[in-house]
């Protein structure tokens, strides 16, 4: 079984342009969409479909976007033995091209597209066995916002002996203004190396109920991203931006005075 996974926060304008192309894939058994506390719940905007599984995260518990946590959550609710990870702004131009790909075994996965088109610029695509994804414990859940989550996962997969291949699949990326800053990417880079993610790390704790076909999720209070944590991250990002040096091999991150990051 194949599960398409998608996470988003206030990106319905993109998803409404893309998700029907995913539904057109005959080989896909379900599409798991995690709504990370959007102002207008995505369930109110999508047409009902037997393949759609909507996971609605409590808006008060998901004030800050976290790609890694949202996509790990989607994977936790997926039933497929293979995951296709798509961003909300990606259109499958040729749905059949996904279905004719060789199903990835345990020792390789697909990342990115070999489609030589300007429309594919900026695409993030991952097609991977569920067991392989969880062998490295999924995405690094202390990497917040956007940036470096894909690189961190790729490095850990390669360290596990997984070969990464480009997929011969046509995917169009909807052009839009960038949603993350370079210094956020730098900070996530530092967190990736200084506080590596491993199989021993626990994902966020969730409580959920299902009503009218929608899965409603609460995040445990100790797992929620707080305003204090985000302020600390912003301070760290400013400090790192000023230092302009590599964090690889460092034993610690220099925090602004009084700042503490719990990881």
C-alpha positions, 0 to 999 in steps of 0.5 A: 500500500502507498500513502501520500503524506502532506503537512501544512499550515495556512497553505490551502491556496496551494493544496486546493491546486494540487491534491486532485493530481494526487488523487488521480494516482491509481496506485495510491491507497490513501492521502494523509493530510496533517493540518497543523493548526490552520486558521481555517481548518483544511477539512472545511475546504477539501471535498470529501473523498474515500482516499483522504485522511485528514488529521486536524491538530489543535490550533492552540497546540500548534501555533508554530509550524514544524515540518518535521513534527507535522510529517512524522505525525502524518506517517504515524497515522498512515497505513501504507507500507510505502510513503510518498512525501509531498509538499502542499505546493506540488502538482503531479503532472503525470500521475501515472509516472509515480505508479510505474516507478519501482517500489523502493525496497529497504536499501534505497529510496527516491528523493527529488525528480530527474524531470528537466523542467523549470517547473520542477525547481524547488520540488521536494519529493520522497518515496520511501519504505515505511520501515526504512523511514522509521529505521532512522526515526523519521524527521528530526523533531527539534528542527522547527519551521522549514529548512535542513529537515530533508538534508538531516534525514538524507544524511541519516539514511545514507549512514544506514546504507540507504541509496538515494536515487532521483525519481523519473516523475514529473512534479511541478512546484507552484511558485510563491514567496519563500517562507523561511529565512537563511538564518533559520536554515543555519540554526537547524543545521546546527541543531542537526549536528550538535543534537543528532536525532536517533532511534532513542528519541521520542516523537511528540506525544499526541492524544486523538479522537475521530469524529465525522471521519476527521482525526482530531489531535491534541499535543501533550503540553510538554511536547508543544512548541512554546513562545519562549522556545521560539524567542530563544531560537530567534536569539540563537539564529541572530547570534549564529548569523553574526558569528558566520562560522560552521557548527560542525563538530562543536560541543555546544551552541553559544546562546544569547545571555540567559537563553536556554534551549531544552533538547 
